[in-house]
Amino acid sequence: MSHPQKSIWAKLIAPIVWIFRAPVRLWRWYKSLYQGAPWWKKLGIGFFSFIFFILFTCFAIQINLFWLFGRSPSLSSIMHPKNAAASEVYSSDGKLLGKFFSENRTPVPYDSIAPAFVHALISTEDERFYSHHGVDFVGAAGAMKDALRGHARGASTISQQLVKNMFRVRTEYSTGLLGYIPGVKILIMKLKEMIIATELEMFCTKNEILTMYANTVDFGSNAYGIKTAAKTYFNTTPAKLKTEEAAVLVGLLKATSAYNPKSNPRSALQRRNVVLHNMYTHGSLTQAEYNTLKDKPIELKFSVESAYDGNALYFRQAVAEEMKALTPDLDPYKDGLKIYTTVDSRMQRYAEEAVSEQMRNVQKNFEAHWGNQDPWVDEKNQPIPNFLQEKLKQTDAYKMLSARHPEDPGRVLEILNTPHPVKLFTYDGPIERVMSSVDSLRFMLHYMHAGFVAIEPQTGEVKAYVGDVDFNTWQHDNVSATHQPGSTFKLFVYATAIKMGWLPSDARLQDSYIRMNVTDENGKPSVWTPHNANGRFSGAKLSLRTAFAQSVNTIAVKLGQEVGISNVIKTAQDMGIKTELRDAPSLPLGASDVNLTDLVGAYASVANCGEHNSPYTIEKIEDSDGKVVYEHHRDVHTVLNPQEAYYMQALLNASVSDAGGTSQSLVSPSYIGQWYWNKSLDVGGKTGTSNSHADAWFVGVTPKLVGGAWVGGEYRQIHFRSGALGQGSRTALPIFGLFMRKVLSDRTLAPKYLAKYPVPEGINPADIAQHDEPVQRHEEPKDSLDDPDGPYKALEENANQEVNSDRSTEPSSDKPHSSQDVAEPSGNTPQQSAGPGTTHQENQGNKTPKQKTKAVPKRNKSDDVFN
């Protein structure tokens, strides 16, 4: 009697036993076919067995049977093959700015390839190309025969080479478990190439295969594909390749280094003549043509294209970053896209020229200012110990050497202090010097840096974008980086007041001494005493127009308390500021960091009559087939009504037009005076300088174009020690001035950008007049001194009280919020009384007699209280 459990197990394992015994049974059956069979039957069985074995092997490889062979390209990828291709970046005026690529490849159609290249390729690489179906069995047999004689040669067809290049069969696809057996791996790879080549020939015409091959193959020198190769070696196009040039390129395919005409001209010449002889042998050249061409030298016009070639390098970097957010599924370095951007190639060139011209002057002043001293100092202008050593530790060289010598820091410093040849940036071109890594770092830290961006306010299009003075030396982008904006942030304080009903002519706030109990970011209490740049207080009640034009800090701080810092933050955010803003009394003076694009975009809202268009850089993107895969749609919203925007335009214009205005030099003959004084252009602006002159800013505003510039050191501790040299009106403003002069001097651009603001209905000229006493108002502002979000208590001392002499060179002696803006000296204009070099101190109206004022009601917030 059988055991029930044993019977169950027998049934379970029976299928497995059958599977393992099946090959044995199959082999016995196959042997039985030969037993007693005549010779002709045995021969037929053997032939069909061989065919079956080949087909089964191909099938097994395709499906990766039992994981023995590794995966293969899918049928879809074979029917629609793709290769890494460079993406092209175009300006708004249709100019090619440059490319993104990991492999510099730009496909061209078959009709754009010179016939000489096709003939040279087939004659040399695959003479039976038009007669085989992916695998040349005749050629393979010949190669085997030559190998037996000791003359090894390749037998891969053009189709097989294409498979190897395009599908990366030997690198991106494994060879499965059998690949670990010596000698089997190469056999599997060859079989895969043969199978895929045959499939490729089933779905593609011969011309399509030739086109894919020409666009795919590596010609060396970072030249992938025929288009890039023709430009790299001969500065021509594929269609214009001469026969001898085509022969050089085909000759490279055997060994791109050994036959490179730049590094090995003799070998390249010999190889070229071999190709020419092949063309003659196969009838592509006559005897006379061959004799003529083989005696010609190689006329090389060699120029390797780099990803850093072309124009607008910082802008292209910004475009690549924006694409990550807009089209995360697309890779600009591989997908062969056409990226159409907003930048204008002419304006971009003018912007780069303006930055270079001005920064050359700034650098001369900076070097003369510091002499042989290192320019890194603290807020008291004292040298910072170990500053260079700390920055050295942040370099890649230090990190690499520290990883290599973890137990020997002395060795690391010894290597970094060893002189060696280095290439250094100068405004006259790169120079080569012999110095240590430490000294080269010191040399580069002595440079000042800049950023500039220009935006069309009506659209938000970025028309020019300069991230710094030289991309090949510094890849850090100062347009997208954040810095303290100084007085340029006052725009949002005044805009908030205007929205609450204040008028430019209102003169309700006094320029006088104030003290505030505040708390820092860590909650530590301290006393803050904001001062004007000249260390004086006029004692006068100044209109918003005068206070804004002259960048009076005390008025900005008091106005911030009147309207509420939280409201100022909301206004800034509505106008496009995306960085975090701290609710603190020092915010009106630029205590929180912003980036240049956001700031210029916010100012553009004023120029566009209160409508904010989010700045953008990409208009549309097309894939390699010409299909639009992304198109920009405007993001616009109202932040100011037309009257409010006009009042803000008046404030910005006053900075240029009024005596004591910090931006007066903008309309000098050196910049845009000729267009301003003939009444063909409205222009305004705002200067800004942060603590210790670390950040210098200027934002210039015209009805059709708004631009902003930042100037500063690589680190905040690197700066001018004097406001006369380091403030925004002296360093940043000229960049915008030079840029606008170039734009308006261009007859193709001037008609678009010469414009004046429209005057909305209901504007009373008296409301924007320059009054330094209160004017009769038609209505009170929405926030008054009695409002809990607006009032403050101030202990206002003598109206003309001077700060101590040690404060005279610093914007503030007490800086818990790290930003105290410097008011800018005005420039000279033909119709203003302020002469050349007139300072803010001289123009601020010291005729007002000394007086004391009453304290206003106390504000019930500990961090916003004047004591």
Secondary structure as UniProt FT lines:
FT   HELIX           4..34
FT   TURN            35..36
FT   HELIX           39..63
FT   HELIX           65..67
FT   HELIX           75..79
FT   STRAND          87..90
FT   TURN            92..93
FT   STRAND          96..100
FT   HELIX           110..112
FT   HELIX           115..125
FT   TURN            127..131
FT   HELIX           137..148
FT   TURN            149..150
FT   HELIX           158..167
FT   TURN            169..172
FT   HELIX           177..180
FT   TURN            182..183
FT   HELIX           184..203
FT   HELIX           206..216
FT   TURN            221..222
FT   HELIX           226..234
FT   HELIX           238..240
FT   HELIX           243..252
FT   TURN            253..254
FT   TURN            256..259
FT   TURN            261..263
FT   HELIX           265..281
FT   TURN            282..283
FT   HELIX           287..294
FT   TURN            307..308
FT   HELIX           313..326
FT   TURN            328..329
FT   TURN            332..334
FT   STRAND          338..341
FT   HELIX           345..370
FT   TURN            371..372
FT   STRAND          376..377
FT   TURN            379..380
FT   TURN            385..386
FT   HELIX           387..392
FT   TURN            393..394
FT   HELIX           396..404
FT   TURN            406..407
FT   HELIX           409..416
FT   STRAND          420..424
FT   TURN            427..428
FT   STRAND          431..435
FT   HELIX           437..445
FT   STRAND          448..455
FT   TURN            457..459
FT   STRAND          461..466
FT   TURN            471..473
FT   TURN            478..480
FT   STRAND          482..483
FT   HELIX           486..489
FT   HELIX           490..499
FT   TURN            500..501
FT   TURN            504..505
FT   STRAND          509..510
FT   STRAND          516..519
FT   TURN            521..522
FT   STRAND          525..528
FT   TURN            533..534
FT   STRAND          541..542
FT   HELIX           544..549
FT   TURN            550..551
FT   HELIX           553..563
FT   HELIX           565..574
FT   TURN            575..576
FT   TURN            585..586
FT   HELIX           587..589
FT   STRAND          594..595
FT   HELIX           596..607
FT   TURN            608..610
FT   STRAND          611..613
FT   STRAND          618..622
FT   TURN            624..625
FT   STRAND          628..631
FT   STRAND          636..638
FT   HELIX           642..657
FT   TURN            659..660
FT   TURN            662..663
FT   HELIX           664..667
FT   TURN            669..672
FT   HELIX           673..677
FT   TURN            678..679
FT   STRAND          684..689
FT   HELIX           691..693
FT   STRAND          695..701
FT   STRAND          706..713
FT   TURN            716..717
FT   HELIX           723..726
FT   HELIX           728..731
FT   HELIX           733..745
FT   TURN            747..749
FT   HELIX           750..753
FT   TURN            761..762
FT   HELIX           765..768
FT   TURN            785..786
FT   TURN            788..789
FT   TURN            799..800
FT   HELIX           805..807
FT   TURN            808..809
FT   TURN            816..817
FT   TURN            830..831
FT   TURN            836..837
FT   HELIX           840..843
FT   TURN            846..847
FT   HELIX           862..864
FT   STRAND          865..866
//
